[in-house]
Amino acid sequence: MKADRLQTSETTSPKFQLPELLAPAGNWECAKAAVENGADAIYFGLDRFNARMRAENFTEADLPELMEYLHSRGVKGYVTLNTLIFPQELREAQQYIRSIIAAGVDAVIVQDIGICRLIRHLSPDFPIHASTQMTITSTAGVEFAESLGCNLVVLARECSLHEINKIQSQLAYRGSSLPLEVFVHGALCVAYSGQCLTSEALGGRSANRGECAQACRMPYELIADGEVVNLGDRKYLLSPQDLAGLEVLPDLVKSGVACLKIEGRLKSPEYVANVTRVYRQALDRVMLELEKEEKRGQGGQGGQGGQG
C-alpha cells in the first residue's frame, strides 16, 4: 500500500517522512478523481452521522465495493462519523460501526467522545481518528484523545505552524508517538473548527449535526449608529479566507505531521481532481528537495557516516 512509503529501515530512514495526502470524496466520481490524481487516502460520509449531509455521500451497501476499489489501488478509506450522536441514535450508530468494521474501512473520523468509547467497546483495535471538530489545539487535548483510544488526531484547522511544532515537541518530550493530521487546503469556519451555532440559531440547522447552512458565506449589511455602512465589495463580513498551504508545505513536512488533509466533500469531481493533483505534485517536489538537502548535508560531514 502507499502508506508503506512511511516505513523504511532504520539505517536508510530519511530525516523527513512523506505525509499521507488525504482527499475528500462526496460521491463515487469524487472518490475516483482523488484516486486517479494521487491521493494516498480519501475520507467520505455515509447517509447518517456525517458533518456534510448535503453531499451525495455513500451508503452502507456501497462500503464493500468502495473499499475493494480503494485497496486494489493502494488507497485507504476513512469514514466520517463526525457528528454529535443523541442517546436514542446509539443503536443505529452501533450498527453503522459494525458495518464499517466489517467492510474493511481503514479508520473512522469521530467528534463524539461517546462514539469513541462505543467503538472501543466493539473493537479493541479498530483505528479511530479524532476529528478536527474535537477542537484539539494543545498537547493536553492530544493526550485526552489518546486516552479515548484514538490512533490519530486531526488538529483544529486554526492551529498555526508554531502551535503545530510546539505540540509535536511536547509530545516527543513526553514520549508520545500519536500521529497528527492537519488541514492543508480549503474552507475555514468562522467559529473554532466547526463549533458554530450560527446556522442553528438562524435557521434551526445544526453544523454539529451535518446541516450547516454556511451562514458565514453570505453577504451582510453593517449598521452603525442606525445607519448602513457602505461596504463596497466587502460584504462577506463573517467569511474567513480559505486555507491554501502550498507555500508552507516544506514547513509542514519538517513539522513531522503524518497527514495533510484537503477540505471539500461538497466540491465537484473536477475540483477534487485538480486540487489533489496540485498537492500531490507539490508534495513530491518538496520531498525530493528535502532529500537533496539532506544528502548535501551528509556530504559535508567529512566522511563521518560509514564504518566498514
Backbone as numpy.savetxt, mean C-alpha at the origin, in Angstrom:
# Nx Ny Nz CAx CAy CAz Cx Cy Cz
9.05 -16.88 -7.87 8.21 -15.69 -7.87 9.08 -14.45 -7.87
8.49 -13.31 -8.27 9.26 -12.09 -8.35 9.80 -11.67 -7.00
9.08 -12.01 -5.96 9.54 -11.62 -4.62 10.88 -12.26 -4.28
11.25 -13.31 -5.01 12.51 -13.97 -4.74 13.71 -13.06 -4.99
13.46 -11.95 -5.73 14.55 -11.03 -5.96 15.06 -10.41 -4.66
14.21 -10.45 -3.63 14.60 -9.88 -2.35 15.49 -10.83 -1.55
15.55 -12.09 -1.98 16.26 -13.10 -1.20 17.58 -13.44 -1.89
18.68 -12.92 -1.36 19.99 -13.21 -1.91 20.87 -13.77 -0.82
21.94 -14.43 -1.23 22.82 -15.05 -0.24 23.55 -13.99 0.56
24.03 -14.39 1.70 24.67 -13.45 2.61 25.93 -12.84 2.01
26.64 -13.61 1.21 27.92 -13.12 0.67 27.72 -12.20 -0.52
26.58 -12.29 -1.21 26.36 -11.46 -2.39 25.24 -10.45 -2.19
24.73 -10.34 -0.99 23.59 -9.47 -0.73 23.93 -8.01 -0.99
23.16 -7.33 -1.87 23.41 -5.92 -2.11 23.03 -5.09 -0.89
23.60 -3.90 -0.83 23.32 -3.02 0.31 21.87 -2.61 0.33
21.31 -2.40 -0.87 19.93 -1.95 -0.98 19.08 -3.04 -1.63
17.94 -3.33 -1.02 17.05 -4.35 -1.55 15.98 -3.71 -2.44
15.57 -4.45 -3.44 14.56 -3.98 -4.38 13.19 -4.05 -3.72
12.51 -2.91 -3.54 11.16 -2.96 -2.96 10.16 -3.58 -3.93
9.16 -4.19 -3.38 8.06 -4.71 -4.18 7.26 -3.54 -4.75
6.83 -3.63 -6.00 5.98 -2.61 -6.61 4.55 -3.13 -6.62
3.68 -2.44 -5.89 2.30 -2.89 -5.66 1.35 -1.96 -6.39
0.52 -2.52 -7.28 -0.37 -1.73 -8.13 -1.83 -2.02 -7.80
-2.71 -1.05 -8.06 -4.14 -1.21 -7.76 -4.87 -1.94 -8.88
-5.93 -2.65 -8.50 -6.75 -3.34 -9.50 -8.22 -3.28 -9.07
-8.98 -2.41 -9.74 -10.41 -2.30 -9.44 -11.25 -3.29 -10.20
-10.65 -3.98 -11.19 -11.37 -4.99 -11.98 -10.34 -5.85 -12.72
-10.84 -6.78 -13.51 -9.96 -7.71 -14.23 -9.02 -6.99 -15.18
-9.55 -6.01 -15.92 -8.71 -5.31 -16.89 -7.57 -4.56 -16.21
-7.86 -3.99 -15.06 -6.81 -3.29 -14.32 -5.78 -4.28 -13.78
-6.24 -5.44 -13.35 -5.31 -6.47 -12.87 -4.36 -6.88 -13.98
-4.89 -7.11 -15.15 -4.05 -7.50 -16.29 -3.11 -6.37 -16.69
-3.60 -5.13 -16.63 -2.75 -3.98 -16.96 -1.58 -3.88 -16.02
-1.83 -4.11 -14.74 -0.77 -4.04 -13.74 0.27 -5.14 -13.97
-0.20 -6.36 -14.20 0.70 -7.50 -14.39 1.56 -7.30 -15.64
0.94 -6.88 -16.73 1.66 -6.75 -17.99 2.66 -5.59 -17.99
2.54 -4.70 -17.03 3.42 -3.54 -17.00 4.39 -3.54 -15.83
4.56 -4.71 -15.21 5.68 -4.88 -14.30 5.38 -4.86 -12.82
4.12 -4.94 -12.41 3.82 -4.99 -10.98 4.31 -6.30 -10.37
4.85 -6.22 -9.18 5.23 -7.42 -8.44 4.03 -8.01 -7.70
3.04 -7.14 -7.41 1.85 -7.56 -6.69 0.73 -6.59 -7.02
-0.51 -7.05 -6.84 -1.66 -6.16 -6.98 -2.50 -6.25 -5.72
-3.29 -5.22 -5.46 -4.25 -5.27 -4.36 -5.63 -4.95 -4.93
-6.63 -5.62 -4.39 -7.98 -5.54 -4.95 -9.00 -5.82 -3.86
-10.24 -5.38 -4.10 -11.30 -5.60 -3.14 -12.33 -6.59 -3.63
-13.07 -7.14 -2.68 -14.23 -7.97 -3.00 -15.48 -7.10 -2.89
-16.66 -7.70 -3.05 -17.87 -6.88 -3.09 -18.40 -6.50 -1.72
-17.68 -6.84 -0.66 -18.00 -6.36 0.68 -16.72 -5.99 1.41
-16.84 -5.12 2.40 -15.77 -4.85 3.36 -14.50 -4.29 2.73
-14.62 -3.52 1.66 -13.42 -2.87 1.13 -13.68 -1.38 0.96
-12.62 -0.59 1.06 -12.74 0.86 1.15 -13.00 1.55 -0.19
-13.19 0.76 -1.24 -13.53 1.34 -2.55 -14.72 0.58 -3.13
-15.87 0.76 -2.49 -17.06 0.04 -2.94 -17.54 0.51 -4.32
-17.11 1.70 -4.74 -17.53 2.19 -6.06 -16.71 1.58 -7.19
-15.64 0.88 -6.87 -14.91 0.15 -7.90 -15.73 -1.06 -8.33
-15.40 -1.61 -9.50 -16.12 -2.80 -9.98 -15.87 -3.98 -9.05
-14.60 -4.10 -8.61 -14.19 -5.11 -7.63 -14.35 -6.54 -8.14
-14.05 -7.50 -7.26 -14.11 -8.92 -7.58 -15.08 -9.61 -6.62
-15.39 -10.85 -6.92 -16.27 -11.64 -6.05 -15.48 -12.79 -5.44
-16.07 -13.43 -4.44 -15.44 -14.63 -3.88 -15.23 -15.68 -4.97
-16.18 -15.78 -5.88 -16.08 -16.78 -6.95 -14.92 -16.49 -7.90
-14.51 -15.21 -8.00 -13.40 -14.85 -8.88 -12.04 -15.24 -8.31
-11.96 -15.43 -7.00 -10.67 -15.55 -6.34 -9.78 -16.68 -6.88
-10.27 -17.91 -7.01 -9.38 -18.97 -7.48 -8.78 -18.68 -8.86
-9.61 -18.21 -9.79 -9.11 -17.91 -11.13 -8.13 -16.74 -11.11
-8.46 -15.72 -10.35 -7.58 -14.55 -10.28 -6.23 -14.92 -9.68
-6.24 -15.68 -8.59 -4.97 -16.04 -7.96 -4.15 -16.98 -8.84
-4.81 -17.86 -9.56 -4.08 -18.74 -10.49 -3.43 -17.90 -11.59
-4.16 -16.91 -12.10 -3.62 -16.01 -13.13 -2.39 -15.27 -12.60
-2.50 -14.71 -11.40 -1.39 -13.95 -10.83 -0.18 -14.83 -10.55
-0.41 -15.94 -9.87 0.72 -16.79 -9.46 1.41 -17.43 -10.66
0.68 -17.68 -11.73 1.32 -18.24 -12.92 2.26 -17.23 -13.58
2.12 -15.97 -13.20 2.97 -14.91 -13.74 3.92 -14.34 -12.69
4.01 -15.02 -11.56 4.94 -14.59 -10.52 4.53 -13.33 -9.80
3.23 -13.06 -9.75 2.71 -11.85 -9.12 1.86 -12.24 -7.91
1.97 -11.47 -6.84 1.17 -11.72 -5.64 -0.15 -10.95 -5.69
-1.11 -11.42 -4.91 -2.41 -10.75 -4.84 -2.83 -10.55 -3.40
-3.16 -9.30 -3.05 -3.58 -8.94 -1.71 -5.03 -8.44 -1.73
-5.84 -8.94 -0.83 -7.24 -8.52 -0.74 -7.38 -7.40 0.29
-8.11 -6.35 -0.08 -8.37 -5.25 0.85 -9.63 -5.57 1.65
-9.42 -5.98 2.87 -10.53 -6.17 3.82 -10.40 -5.02 4.84
-10.51 -3.79 4.31 -9.99 -2.64 5.04 -11.06 -1.61 5.45
-12.26 -2.10 5.78 -13.25 -1.22 6.39 -13.48 -1.65 7.84
-14.16 -0.80 8.58 -14.57 -1.17 9.93 -15.76 -2.11 9.84
-15.76 -3.16 10.65 -16.78 -4.20 10.59 -17.71 -4.08 11.80
-19.01 -4.12 11.55 -19.99 -4.10 12.64 -20.15 -5.50 13.22
-20.52 -5.60 14.50 -20.63 -6.93 15.14 -21.53 -7.90 14.38
-22.65 -7.40 13.87 -23.58 -8.28 13.16 -23.03 -8.78 11.82
-21.89 -8.23 11.38 -21.29 -8.64 10.12 -20.14 -9.63 10.30
-19.82 -9.96 11.54 -18.65 -10.79 11.80 -18.77 -12.18 11.18
-19.97 -12.74 11.19 -20.13 -14.08 10.61 -19.83 -14.06 9.11
-20.34 -13.03 8.43 -20.08 -12.92 6.99 -18.60 -12.62 6.73
-18.01 -11.77 7.57 -16.58 -11.47 7.42 -15.74 -12.73 7.60
-16.13 -13.56 8.54 -15.40 -14.81 8.76 -15.46 -15.70 7.54
-16.62 -15.76 6.90 -16.74 -16.57 5.69 -15.86 -16.01 4.57
-15.80 -14.69 4.45 -14.92 -14.06 3.48 -13.47 -14.46 3.73
-13.06 -14.39 4.97 -11.68 -14.71 5.32 -11.35 -16.17 4.98
-12.28 -17.06 5.29 -12.06 -18.48 4.95 -11.90 -18.66 3.44
-12.73 -17.98 2.66 -12.63 -18.07 1.19 -11.31 -17.50 0.69
-10.89 -16.39 1.28 -9.63 -15.75 0.89 -8.45 -16.68 1.15
-8.42 -17.28 2.32 -7.32 -18.20 2.66 -7.33 -19.41 1.74
-8.52 -19.97 1.50 -8.63 -21.18 0.67 -8.21 -20.93 -0.77
-8.40 -19.69 -1.24 -8.09 -19.37 -2.64 -6.61 -19.11 -2.88
-5.81 -19.10 -1.82 -4.38 -18.89 -2.00 -3.97 -17.43 -2.10
-4.82 -16.53 -1.60 -4.47 -15.11 -1.56 -3.21 -14.94 -0.71
-2.35 -14.00 -1.09 -1.06 -13.85 -0.42 -1.12 -13.06 0.87
-2.12 -12.21 1.04 -2.28 -11.45 2.28 -3.59 -10.68 2.23
-4.08 -10.26 3.40 -5.21 -9.34 3.46 -4.73 -8.03 4.08
-5.28 -6.94 3.60 -4.97 -5.60 4.10 -6.11 -5.19 5.02
-5.82 -4.94 6.30 -6.86 -4.82 7.32 -6.75 -3.51 8.08
-7.90 -2.86 8.30 -7.97 -1.69 9.17 -8.47 -2.05 10.57
-9.46 -2.92 10.64 -10.16 -3.21 11.89 -9.34 -4.15 12.78
-9.05 -3.70 13.98 -8.26 -4.50 14.93 -8.93 -5.84 15.22
-10.26 -5.82 15.33 -10.98 -7.06 15.61 -10.83 -8.08 14.50
-10.73 -7.61 13.25 -10.55 -8.52 12.13 -9.16 -9.15 12.18
-8.16 -8.39 12.62 -6.83 -8.98 12.82 -6.90 -10.15 13.78
-7.61 -9.94 14.88 -7.72 -11.01 15.89 -8.53 -12.18 15.34
-9.55 -11.90 14.53 -10.36 -12.97 13.95 -9.52 -13.81 12.99
-8.70 -13.14 12.17 -7.85 -13.87 11.23 -6.88 -14.77 11.99
-6.29 -14.24 13.06 -5.36 -15.05 13.84 -6.07 -16.20 14.55
-7.34 -16.03 14.85 -8.13 -17.13 15.43 -8.32 -18.24 14.39
-8.51 -17.84 13.12 -8.74 -18.80 12.06 -7.45 -19.42 11.53
-6.37 -18.64 11.56 -5.10 -19.11 11.01 -3.95 -18.49 11.79
-2.98 -19.30 12.21 -1.86 -18.76 12.97 -0.84 -18.03 12.12
-0.88 -18.23 10.80 0.21 -17.70 9.98 -0.22 -17.01 8.69
-1.53 -16.90 8.44 -1.94 -16.23 7.20 -1.52 -14.76 7.26
-0.85 -14.24 6.23 -0.28 -12.89 6.29 -1.34 -11.78 6.40
-1.12 -10.88 7.34 -1.96 -9.71 7.55 -1.11 -8.47 7.33
-1.62 -7.55 6.50 -0.97 -6.26 6.30 -1.81 -5.18 6.98
-1.18 -4.43 7.88 -1.88 -3.36 8.57 -2.11 -2.21 7.60
-3.38 -1.88 7.36 -3.75 -0.87 6.37 -3.25 0.51 6.75
-3.06 1.35 5.74 -2.74 2.76 6.01 -3.82 3.42 6.84
-5.05 2.86 6.80 -6.15 3.43 7.59 -6.04 3.11 9.08
-5.06 2.30 9.46 -4.75 2.18 10.89 -4.02 3.43 11.39
-3.61 4.30 10.45 -2.99 5.59 10.77 -1.73 5.40 11.62
-0.85 4.54 11.17 0.38 4.26 11.91 1.48 5.22 11.46
1.96 6.01 12.41 2.94 7.06 12.11 4.15 7.00 13.03
4.30 5.92 13.78 5.38 5.86 14.76 5.81 4.41 14.98
6.95 4.28 15.65 7.44 2.95 16.01 6.46 2.24 16.94
5.86 2.98 17.87 4.88 2.38 18.78 3.71 1.81 18.01
3.27 2.52 16.95 2.16 2.01 16.14 2.54 0.74 15.40
3.76 0.69 14.88 4.23 -0.52 14.18 4.28 -1.70 15.15
4.78 -1.46 16.35 4.87 -2.54 17.33 3.50 -3.01 17.78
2.54 -2.08 17.85 1.17 -2.49 18.19 0.60 -3.38 17.10
0.81 -3.00 15.84 0.34 -3.83 14.73 0.98 -5.21 14.77
2.26 -5.24 15.12 2.96 -6.53 15.23 2.34 -7.39 16.33
1.92 -6.74 17.43 1.30 -7.49 18.53 -0.05 -8.07 18.12
-0.69 -7.49 17.10 -1.95 -8.01 16.58 -1.75 -9.18 15.63
-0.50 -9.46 15.29 -0.20 -10.53 14.34 0.05 -10.06 12.94
0.20 -8.75 12.74 0.44 -8.23 11.39 1.86 -8.57 10.95
1.99 -8.86 9.66 3.27 -9.24 9.08 3.93 -8.10 8.32
3.19 -7.04 8.06 3.68 -5.87 7.34 2.81 -4.69 7.73
3.41 -3.50 7.76 2.66 -2.28 8.10 2.72 -1.31 6.94
1.54 -0.87 6.49 1.44 0.22 5.51 1.36 1.52 6.30
2.43 2.30 6.26 2.45 3.54 7.03 1.42 4.53 6.51
1.03 5.46 7.38 0.13 6.54 6.97 0.75 7.27 5.78
-0.11 7.68 4.85 0.40 8.30 3.62 1.11 9.62 3.88
0.84 10.22 5.02 1.40 11.54 5.31 2.82 11.50 5.86
3.35 10.31 6.12 4.69 10.21 6.69 5.73 10.75 5.72
6.62 11.60 6.24 7.70 12.14 5.43 8.86 11.14 5.36
9.80 11.42 4.48 10.99 10.57 4.40 11.73 10.56 5.73
11.80 11.71 6.37 12.47 11.78 7.67 11.77 10.87 8.68
10.44 10.90 8.69 9.69 10.07 9.64 9.84 8.59 9.32
9.85 8.24 8.02 10.04 6.84 7.62 11.40 6.34 8.08
12.44 7.14 7.85 13.79 6.74 8.26 13.90 6.64 9.78
13.23 7.54 10.49 13.26 7.49 11.96 12.62 6.21 12.47
11.47 5.85 11.89 10.79 4.61 12.30 11.68 3.40 12.01
12.27 3.38 10.82 13.14 2.26 10.46 14.32 2.12 11.42
14.96 3.23 11.76 16.12 3.15 12.63 15.73 2.72 14.04
14.57 3.18 14.52 14.11 2.79 15.84 13.73 1.31 15.87
13.11 0.82 14.79 12.77 -0.59 14.73 14.04 -1.45 14.72
15.04 -1.01 13.96 16.30 -1.76 13.91 16.97 -1.78 15.27
16.91 -0.66 15.98 17.52 -0.57 17.31 16.84 -1.53 18.28
15.51 -1.69 18.11 14.75 -2.57 19.00 14.75 -4.02 18.53
15.42 -4.28 17.42 15.53 -5.65 16.94 14.32 -6.14 16.17
13.46 -5.23 15.70 12.28 -5.62 14.93 12.61 -5.62 13.45
12.10 -6.61 12.74 12.34 -6.70 11.30 11.03 -6.63 10.51
9.98 -6.06 11.11 8.68 -6.01 10.43 8.79 -5.11 9.20
8.43 -5.62 8.02 8.54 -4.81 6.79 7.56 -3.64 6.80
7.98 -2.55 6.14 7.13 -1.37 6.01 6.81 -1.13 4.54
5.59 -0.67 4.32 5.12 -0.32 2.97 4.70 1.14 2.98
4.97 1.85 1.89 4.56 3.25 1.80 3.90 3.51 0.45
2.95 4.44 0.46 2.35 4.90 -0.79 3.36 5.78 -1.52
3.49 5.55 -2.82 4.46 6.29 -3.61 3.79 7.18 -4.65
2.52 6.93 -4.95 1.86 7.70 -6.01 0.34 7.64 -5.83
-0.31 8.79 -6.06 -1.76 8.82 -6.06 -2.36 9.75 -5.03
-3.63 9.57 -4.79 -4.41 10.52 -4.00 -4.03 10.53 -2.53
-4.07 11.73 -1.96 -3.99 11.92 -0.52 -5.37 12.32 -0.01
-5.70 11.90 1.21 -6.94 12.33 1.84 -6.69 13.65 2.57
-7.73 14.46 2.67 -7.61 15.70 3.42 -7.46 15.41 4.91
-7.97 14.27 5.35 -7.81 13.83 6.73 -6.68 12.80 6.78
-6.20 12.52 8.00 -5.06 11.62 8.14 -5.40 10.22 7.66
-4.74 9.81 6.58 -4.85 8.44 6.05 -6.27 7.90 6.01
-7.18 8.71 5.52 -8.54 8.22 5.31 -9.46 8.31 6.50
-8.99 8.85 7.61 -9.84 8.95 8.80 -10.73 10.18 8.69
-11.50 10.25 7.61 -12.30 11.43 7.29 -13.78 11.15 7.55
-14.45 12.10 8.18 -15.89 11.97 8.45 -16.71 12.97 7.63
-16.05 13.71 6.72 -16.75 14.74 5.95 -17.85 14.13 5.09
-17.52 13.06 4.36 -18.50 12.43 3.47 -19.71 11.94 4.26
-19.46 11.35 5.43 -20.57 10.86 6.25 -21.37 12.01 6.82
-20.69 13.08 7.26 -21.39 14.21 7.85 -22.27 14.93 6.83
-21.79 15.03 5.59 -22.53 15.78 4.57 -23.59 14.93 3.88
-23.30 13.64 3.69 -24.22 12.84 2.90 -24.51 11.45 3.44
-24.03 11.13 4.63 -24.30 9.83 5.21 -23.53 8.70 4.57
-22.43 9.02 3.88 -21.61 7.99 3.23 -20.25 7.94 3.92
-20.01 6.87 4.66 -18.81 6.79 5.48 -17.61 6.32 4.67
-16.51 7.08 4.78 -15.26 6.67 4.13 -14.73 5.38 4.73
-14.99 5.15 6.00 -14.50 3.96 6.67 -15.40 2.75 6.44
-16.42 2.96 5.60 -17.25 1.83 5.17 -17.20 1.67 3.64
-16.21 2.32 3.03 -16.00 2.17 1.60 -16.87 3.03 0.72
-17.53 4.05 1.29 -18.50 4.83 0.52 -18.14 6.31 0.40
-16.87 6.64 0.48 -16.44 8.04 0.43 -16.93 8.72 -0.84
-17.58 9.89 -0.67 -18.06 10.67 -1.80 -17.00 11.65 -2.30
-15.80 11.60 -1.71 -14.68 12.45 -2.08 -15.06 13.93 -2.06
-15.61 14.33 -0.92 -16.01 15.73 -0.75 -14.82 16.68 -0.86
-13.62 16.19 -0.57 -12.43 17.04 -0.66 -12.05 17.34 -2.10
-12.66 16.64 -3.05 -12.35 16.86 -4.47 -13.32 17.84 -5.12
-14.21 18.41 -4.35 -15.23 19.31 -4.90 -14.80 20.77 -4.75
-15.29 21.66 -5.65 -15.01 23.09 -5.50 -15.88 23.70 -4.40
-15.33 24.66 -3.71 -16.06 25.33 -2.62 -15.97 26.84 -2.77
-16.91 27.52 -2.15 -16.83 28.97 -2.00 -16.25 29.30 -0.64
-15.53 30.40 -0.57 -14.99 30.88 0.69 -15.69 32.18 1.06
-16.33 32.20 2.23 -17.07 33.38 2.67 -16.38 33.93 3.91
-15.98 35.18 3.84 -15.31 35.85 4.95 -16.07 37.13 5.30
-16.44 37.27 6.55 -17.21 38.44 7.01 -18.46 38.65 6.17
-19.10 37.52 5.81 -20.36 37.58 5.08 -20.24 37.84 3.60
-19.02 37.96 3.08 -18.82 38.21 1.65 -18.05 37.07 1.00
-18.44 36.75 -0.25 -17.77 35.69 -0.99 -16.42 36.19 -1.49
-15.38 35.44 -1.20 -14.03 35.79 -1.63 -13.80 35.27 -3.05
-13.26 36.11 -3.91 -12.96 35.69 -5.27 -11.72 34.80 -5.26
-11.92 33.53 -5.55 -10.82 32.55 -5.50 -10.18 32.30 -6.85
-10.76 32.85 -7.91 -10.24 32.57 -9.24 -10.36 31.09 -9.56
-9.24 30.48 -9.93 -9.26 29.04 -10.25 -8.83 28.19 -9.06
-8.78 28.78 -7.87 -8.35 28.05 -6.67 -9.55 27.71 -5.79
-10.50 26.99 -6.36 -11.74 26.69 -5.65 -11.72 25.34 -4.93
-10.69 24.54 -5.18 -10.64 23.21 -4.55 -9.91 23.34 -3.21
-10.61 23.91 -2.25 -9.99 24.34 -1.00 -9.58 23.18 -0.10
-10.22 22.02 -0.25 -9.95 20.90 0.65 -9.09 19.82 0.00
-8.72 20.01 -1.25 -8.03 18.94 -1.97 -6.52 19.08 -1.85
-5.86 18.14 -1.18 -4.40 18.16 -1.13 -3.82 17.68 -2.45
-2.60 18.11 -2.75 -1.96 17.62 -3.97 -1.66 16.13 -3.83
-1.76 15.41 -4.95 -1.51 13.97 -4.94 -0.02 13.69 -4.75
0.26 12.48 -4.29 1.64 12.02 -4.18 2.21 11.72 -5.57
3.48 12.04 -5.76 4.21 11.65 -6.96 5.66 11.45 -6.53
6.05 10.20 -6.35 7.31 9.90 -5.69 8.48 9.57 -6.58
8.40 9.84 -7.87 9.49 9.46 -8.76 10.82 10.10 -8.35
10.78 11.37 -7.96 12.03 12.07 -7.64 12.69 11.55 -6.37
11.90 10.96 -5.49 12.47 10.48 -4.22 12.61 8.97 -4.18
12.48 8.30 -5.31 12.64 6.84 -5.33 13.98 6.39 -4.75
15.11 7.04 -5.10 16.38 6.59 -4.49 16.35 6.68 -2.97
15.75 7.75 -2.44 15.68 7.91 -0.99 14.79 6.85 -0.36
13.70 6.50 -1.04 12.80 5.47 -0.51 13.49 4.11 -0.50
14.23 3.80 -1.56 14.97 2.54 -1.60 16.00 2.51 -0.47
16.72 3.62 -0.29 17.74 3.68 0.76 17.13 3.58 2.15
15.86 3.98 2.28 15.21 3.90 3.60 14.94 2.46 4.01
14.96 1.54 3.03 14.76 0.13 3.33 13.32 -0.31 3.37
12.38 0.50 2.83 10.98 0.06 2.81 10.84 -1.16 1.91
9.92 -2.04 2.27 9.79 -3.32 1.57 8.87 -3.25 0.36
8.01 -2.23 0.33 7.00 -2.18 -0.74 6.62 -0.74 -1.05
6.46 -0.44 -2.33 6.01 0.86 -2.81 4.64 0.68 -3.44
3.67 1.44 -2.95 2.26 1.21 -3.32 1.72 2.36 -4.16
1.08 2.01 -5.26 0.42 2.97 -6.13 -1.07 3.00 -5.77
-1.61 4.19 -5.53 -3.03 4.32 -5.21 -3.85 4.34 -6.50
-5.12 3.87 -6.45 -5.94 4.05 -7.64 -6.86 2.91 -8.03
-7.61 2.34 -7.08 -8.52 1.26 -7.45 -9.77 1.75 -8.16
-9.94 3.07 -8.25 -11.05 3.63 -9.03 -10.58 4.10 -10.40
-9.31 3.89 -10.70 -8.74 4.38 -11.96 -8.95 3.38 -13.09
-8.73 3.87 -14.31 -8.93 3.06 -15.52 -7.75 2.12 -15.75
-7.94 1.09 -16.58 -6.82 0.20 -16.92 -5.65 0.96 -17.55
-5.97 1.97 -18.35 -4.91 2.76 -19.00 -4.06 3.49 -17.97
-4.71 4.04 -16.95 -3.98 4.72 -15.89 -3.09 3.73 -15.15
-3.65 2.59 -14.79 -2.88 1.57 -14.06 -1.68 1.12 -14.88
-1.90 0.89 -16.17 -0.81 0.44 -17.04 0.29 1.48 -17.11
-0.07 2.74 -17.35 0.93 3.79 -17.54 1.72 4.06 -16.26
1.02 4.21 -15.14 1.71 4.53 -13.90 2.59 3.36 -13.44
2.08 2.15 -13.56 2.87 0.98 -13.17 4.13 0.87 -14.02
3.99 1.06 -15.31 5.15 0.96 -16.20 6.20 2.03 -15.87
5.74 3.26 -15.63 6.67 4.36 -15.32 7.45 4.04 -14.04
6.76 3.56 -13.02 7.44 3.26 -11.76 8.31 2.01 -11.86
7.87 1.02 -12.66 8.70 -0.16 -12.86 10.04 0.22 -13.47
9.98 1.01 -14.54 11.20 1.40 -15.23 12.07 2.29 -14.36
11.43 3.22 -13.65 12.19 4.14 -12.79 12.84 3.38 -11.64
12.12 2.46 -11.05 12.66 1.70 -9.92 13.82 0.82 -10.36
13.69 0.20 -11.51 14.79 -0.63 -12.02 16.02 0.22 -12.32
15.81 1.44 -12.83 16.95 2.34 -13.09 17.63 2.74 -11.79
16.81 3.04 -10.78 17.37 3.43 -9.48 18.22 2.30 -8.91
17.73 1.07 -8.98 18.48 -0.06 -8.44 19.78 -0.25 -9.19
19.75 -0.05 -10.50 20.97 -0.20 -11.31 22.00 0.86 -10.92
21.54 2.09 -10.71 22.45 3.17 -10.31 23.03 2.92 -8.92
22.20 2.46 -8.01 22.68 2.19 -6.66 23.69 1.05 -6.64
23.46 0.04 -7.48 24.42 -1.06 -7.58 25.75 -0.56 -8.14
25.69 0.35 -9.13 26.92 0.91 -9.69 27.67 1.71 -8.63
26.92 2.52 -7.85 27.54 3.30 -6.78 28.21 2.38 -5.76
27.54 1.28 -5.45 28.08 0.35 -4.46 29.36 -0.30 -4.98
29.37 -0.67 -6.26 30.56 -1.29 -6.85 31.71 -0.31 -6.89
31.40 0.97 -7.22 32.46 1.98 -7.23 33.03 2.17 -5.83
32.15 2.14 -4.83 32.60 2.26 -3.45 33.48 1.10 -3.03
33.10 -0.11 -3.45 33.89 -1.30 -3.12 35.24 -1.27 -3.82
35.25 -0.70 -5.05 36.49 -0.62 -5.81 37.50 0.32 -5.17
37.00 1.27 -4.38 37.89 2.23 -3.76 38.36 1.82 -2.38
38.10 0.57 -1.98 38.49 0.13 -0.64 39.89 -0.49 -0.60
40.54 -0.48 -1.76 41.93 -0.93 -1.75 42.11 -2.41 -1.50
41.20 -3.25 -2.05 41.37 -4.68 -1.95 41.12 -5.26 -0.57
40.30 -4.63 0.22 40.04 -5.12 1.55 39.04 -6.28 1.55
38.36 -6.47 0.41 37.20 -7.37 0.43 37.53 -8.84 0.47
38.44 -9.34 -0.40 38.54 -10.79 -0.57 39.69 -11.43 0.20
39.45 -12.59 0.69 40.50 -13.40 1.29 40.42 -14.79 0.67
41.48 -15.26 0.09 41.48 -16.58 -0.51 40.84 -16.52 -1.85
